[in-house]
Amino acid sequence: PGSTVVLPTAFILPDAPQRDIVVNLSERRLYYYHAENGQLSVFPVGIGREGFTTPMMLTETVTKIENPSWTPTASAHAEYAARGEFLPAVVPPGPDNPLGKYAIMLAARGYLLHGTNQSMGVGQPVSRGCIRLYAPHIEALVKSVPNGTQVRIIRQPHKVAWHQGALYLESHADEQLGGDRDLTAAVAQIIKYTQKSDSYAAVAIDWQRVTETARNARGIPVRISKAASSG
């Protein structure tokens, strides 16, 4: 009671080609750039937990499945058995299926974008490597993403962008990078973006704010430039 809840309604796009599907593991978001109309859909995702980390890769969608069945691997059988639960050879579609109602198979063997029967896992590192979405989000992707769509999975805890002449930094605490709250990656991104245009070469950076933003890692864009160059 009395706690403050902050809902970030603005965010910086990942430093990646702005097309097809981009998944940023560090912020647990999926970005879908619609080729037909230029719109952008952004969805929270669940990712692989420790020992089953979702890998960074460039792959593509292969096929879309409604009411998928799940064939547990040997390690999944062992994991469930260790806690007194026993899986069938194939889990049929339905409320007990961890893939949910829809799935998109990727070219990378063994990896899917899929729904879930445990919605609390979305936004968390809880899966065995696959990427989980809320039911309406995976359904939207199944209905709009063509087979053969490129999927780029990246890990980018610090994002930088220009907005109305000011430079912004957005930082996320990536536990699978040990929290990654040092400044090395953030500074590298800042240098890259200040060198993108000659007109911004002389912008003064508020390094104290950079340090605070990177270490607090609240996932909110923060202005880090003092003023744009007048000359």
Backbone torsions as a table, in degrees:
resi	resn	phi	psi	omega
1	PRO	NA	133.4	179.0
2	GLY	86.9	-3.9	179.3
3	SER	-69.9	146.1	176.9
4	THR	-87.8	131.4	177.6
5	VAL	-112.1	121.7	179.4
6	VAL	-104.5	126.0	178.5
7	LEU	-111.6	101.2	178.2
8	PRO	-66.9	121.0	179.5
9	THR	-111.0	7.2	174.0
10	ALA	-133.9	147.5	179.1
11	PHE	-154.7	160.9	178.7
12	ILE	-93.7	138.6	177.5
13	LEU	-71.2	147.7	178.0
14	PRO	-62.6	154.3	176.5
15	ASP	-80.8	80.8	-176.9
16	ALA	-156.4	161.2	176.8
17	PRO	-53.8	132.1	-177.1
18	GLN	-88.6	71.4	177.6
19	ARG	-156.1	158.3	176.4
20	ASP	57.0	-133.6	-177.6
21	ILE	-116.5	131.1	174.2
22	VAL	-123.8	127.6	176.0
23	VAL	-114.5	119.6	176.1
24	ASN	-100.3	106.3	-177.2
25	LEU	-61.7	-35.6	-176.2
26	SER	-61.9	-35.0	-179.5
27	GLU	-105.6	-4.0	178.2
28	ARG	56.9	51.3	176.5
29	ARG	-131.5	146.2	172.5
30	LEU	-112.5	132.5	178.3
31	TYR	-113.3	125.4	175.9
32	TYR	-117.4	114.6	178.4
33	TYR	-91.8	110.4	-177.4
34	HIS	-73.4	118.2	-176.9
35	ALA	-67.9	-31.1	-171.4
36	GLU	-78.3	-25.5	-175.6
37	ASN	-136.9	1.7	177.2
38	GLY	77.0	3.9	179.4
39	GLN	-76.0	163.9	179.5
40	LEU	-127.0	129.3	172.1
41	SER	-110.4	136.6	-178.3
42	VAL	-126.9	125.2	-176.1
43	PHE	-129.7	142.2	171.0
44	PRO	-72.3	149.6	-179.7
45	VAL	-136.8	152.8	167.0
46	GLY	-93.9	144.9	-175.2
47	ILE	-129.3	179.1	-177.1
48	GLY	-65.6	141.4	178.8
49	ARG	-87.4	178.4	179.7
50	GLU	-57.7	132.6	-176.6
51	GLY	92.3	-18.7	178.0
52	PHE	-134.3	38.4	-174.1
53	THR	-56.9	130.8	174.7
54	THR	-64.5	123.3	-175.3
55	PRO	-78.5	151.2	168.6
56	MET	-72.8	135.5	-177.8
57	MET	-169.3	166.7	171.8
58	LEU	-116.9	116.0	-177.5
59	THR	-139.9	-162.3	178.5
60	GLU	-153.0	161.4	177.0
61	THR	-76.0	142.6	-176.8
62	VAL	-111.0	-50.7	-178.3
63	THR	-154.1	156.2	179.9
64	LYS	-112.0	137.9	-172.7
65	ILE	-126.9	128.0	171.7
66	GLU	-100.0	135.9	-177.3
67	ASN	54.5	60.6	-178.4
68	PRO	-71.8	151.0	167.7
69	SER	-95.1	160.8	-179.1
70	TRP	-120.9	125.0	175.9
71	THR	-103.6	100.4	-176.9
72	PRO	-62.8	143.2	174.9
73	THR	-78.2	171.1	178.3
74	ALA	-60.5	-38.6	-179.9
75	SER	-68.7	-33.4	176.4
76	ALA	-65.8	-43.2	176.8
77	HIS	-58.8	-43.5	-178.6
78	ALA	-66.1	-40.5	-179.3
79	GLU	-63.8	-45.4	179.9
80	TYR	-66.6	-41.0	-178.9
81	ALA	-63.3	-33.1	-179.1
82	ALA	-64.4	-24.4	177.4
83	ARG	-108.4	19.9	172.5
84	GLY	81.9	17.5	178.3
85	GLU	-114.5	140.9	-176.8
86	PHE	-124.6	125.7	-176.4
87	LEU	-93.8	147.6	170.7
88	PRO	-73.2	169.6	178.4
89	ALA	-61.3	-36.3	177.7
90	VAL	-136.3	128.9	176.3
91	VAL	-92.1	117.1	-176.2
92	PRO	-73.9	167.8	174.8
93	PRO	-57.9	149.3	179.3
94	GLY	142.6	-175.4	-173.9
95	PRO	-65.4	-19.5	-179.9
96	ASP	-92.0	0.0	-178.1
97	ASN	-87.1	119.7	-177.3
98	PRO	-69.9	-8.0	178.1
99	LEU	-85.5	-7.5	-178.9
100	GLY	72.2	-156.0	-174.3
101	LYS	-89.3	-23.2	-176.5
102	TYR	-134.4	151.0	175.5
103	ALA	-148.1	150.6	173.4
104	ILE	-121.9	118.9	-179.7
105	MET	-81.0	136.7	177.4
106	LEU	-100.0	158.9	178.5
107	ALA	-65.0	-29.5	176.2
108	ALA	-68.8	116.3	-171.5
109	ARG	-57.5	129.1	175.2
110	GLY	90.4	0.2	-177.3
111	TYR	-115.5	137.6	-178.1
112	LEU	-133.9	154.6	156.9
113	LEU	-97.5	127.2	-175.5
114	HIS	-153.1	166.8	174.1
115	GLY	-77.2	-163.6	-178.3
116	THR	-159.3	153.1	172.3
117	ASN	-98.8	7.8	177.8
118	GLN	-132.9	81.7	-171.2
119	SER	-63.3	-21.2	179.3
120	MET	-65.7	-16.8	179.2
121	GLY	-77.5	-14.7	178.1
122	VAL	-69.8	130.1	-175.4
123	GLY	91.5	1.2	-176.6
124	GLN	-124.8	156.1	173.6
125	PRO	-86.2	85.6	-171.5
126	VAL	-129.3	-12.6	-172.5
127	SER	-85.5	179.3	175.6
128	ARG	-94.7	25.4	176.6
129	GLY	119.4	-24.3	178.9
130	CYS	-75.2	170.9	-177.5
131	ILE	-110.1	117.6	-176.0
132	ARG	-98.0	143.5	176.2
133	LEU	-132.9	158.4	172.1
134	TYR	-62.6	153.4	-175.1
135	ALA	-53.3	-49.2	-178.6
136	PRO	-67.5	-25.6	-178.3
137	HIS	-75.9	-44.9	178.3
138	ILE	-67.0	-34.8	177.3
139	GLU	-63.2	-41.2	178.3
140	ALA	-63.0	-39.5	178.9
141	LEU	-67.5	-43.6	179.6
142	VAL	-58.7	-36.9	-177.0
143	LYS	-79.8	-19.6	-173.1
144	SER	-119.3	-18.8	-175.5
145	VAL	-90.8	119.0	178.1
146	PRO	-72.1	151.6	170.7
147	ASN	-60.6	143.2	-177.3
148	GLY	89.9	5.3	177.4
149	THR	-72.1	132.1	-179.6
150	GLN	-68.3	139.2	177.0
151	VAL	-124.6	116.1	-179.5
152	ARG	-109.4	115.6	-179.5
153	ILE	-105.6	119.6	-173.9
154	ILE	-125.7	169.3	175.5
155	ARG	-131.7	103.4	-172.2
156	GLN	-136.8	90.5	-176.9
157	PRO	-72.3	-23.7	-178.4
158	HIS	-120.5	125.9	179.6
159	LYS	-121.9	142.3	-176.8
160	VAL	-130.8	144.4	178.0
161	ALA	-159.4	154.0	171.7
162	TRP	-88.2	140.8	174.3
163	HIS	-147.6	116.3	179.7
164	GLN	51.4	44.7	175.2
165	GLY	81.4	0.9	179.5
166	ALA	-116.5	151.4	-179.4
167	LEU	-100.1	134.4	-177.5
168	TYR	-121.8	148.2	176.1
169	LEU	-124.8	134.3	175.3
170	GLU	-125.3	122.2	-175.1
171	SER	-121.2	141.3	179.1
172	HIS	-124.9	143.6	177.0
173	ALA	-83.8	109.3	-178.5
174	ASP	-98.2	100.5	-175.9
175	GLU	-61.2	-28.9	-178.7
176	GLN	-78.8	-2.5	169.1
177	LEU	-112.4	22.4	-178.3
178	GLY	72.2	22.7	-177.3
179	GLY	93.4	-30.3	177.1
180	ASP	40.9	57.3	179.9
181	ARG	-102.0	11.1	173.8
182	ASP	-79.5	171.7	-169.1
183	LEU	-94.4	-4.7	-170.7
184	THR	-57.3	-53.4	-177.6
185	ALA	-67.2	-37.3	179.2
186	ALA	-64.2	-45.1	-179.7
187	VAL	-63.7	-39.4	179.0
188	ALA	-60.9	-40.9	178.5
189	GLN	-67.8	-39.3	179.2
190	ILE	-63.2	-45.3	178.6
191	ILE	-60.3	-43.7	-179.8
192	LYS	-58.7	-43.7	-175.7
193	TYR	-79.4	-28.4	176.0
194	THR	-74.7	-18.0	178.3
195	GLN	-94.7	-0.1	-176.5
196	LYS	-72.0	-26.5	-177.6
197	SER	-141.8	134.0	179.3
198	ASP	-60.6	-30.7	-177.1
199	SER	-68.3	-16.8	-179.2
200	TYR	-106.9	8.2	-172.2
201	ALA	-62.0	-28.9	-174.6
202	ALA	-101.3	14.0	179.0
203	VAL	-64.7	135.1	178.6
204	ALA	-87.7	130.3	-179.2
205	ILE	-98.2	135.4	175.2
206	ASP	-86.4	92.4	-172.8
207	TRP	-70.3	-25.5	174.9
208	GLN	-65.6	-40.8	178.0
209	ARG	-69.1	-34.7	175.5
210	VAL	-59.4	-48.6	-179.4
211	THR	-59.4	-46.9	-179.2
212	GLU	-63.4	-42.9	-177.9
213	THR	-65.2	-45.4	-178.7
214	ALA	-65.8	-39.8	-176.5
215	ARG	-80.4	-32.1	176.6
216	ASN	-74.0	-33.9	175.1
217	ALA	47.1	57.2	-177.6
218	ARG	-89.9	-5.7	179.6
219	GLY	74.6	23.4	-179.1
220	ILE	-119.3	130.7	177.6
221	PRO	-61.9	131.0	-179.0
222	VAL	-126.0	133.2	177.5
223	ARG	-69.3	127.7	-177.4
224	ILE	-119.0	-3.7	177.6
225	SER	-96.7	143.3	-179.9
226	LYS	-81.5	-47.6	-179.7
227	ALA	-165.1	149.4	176.1
228	ALA	-78.4	154.8	179.5
229	SER	-66.4	139.2	179.2
230	SER	-88.2	-10.7	-176.8
231	GLY	-115.7	NA	NA
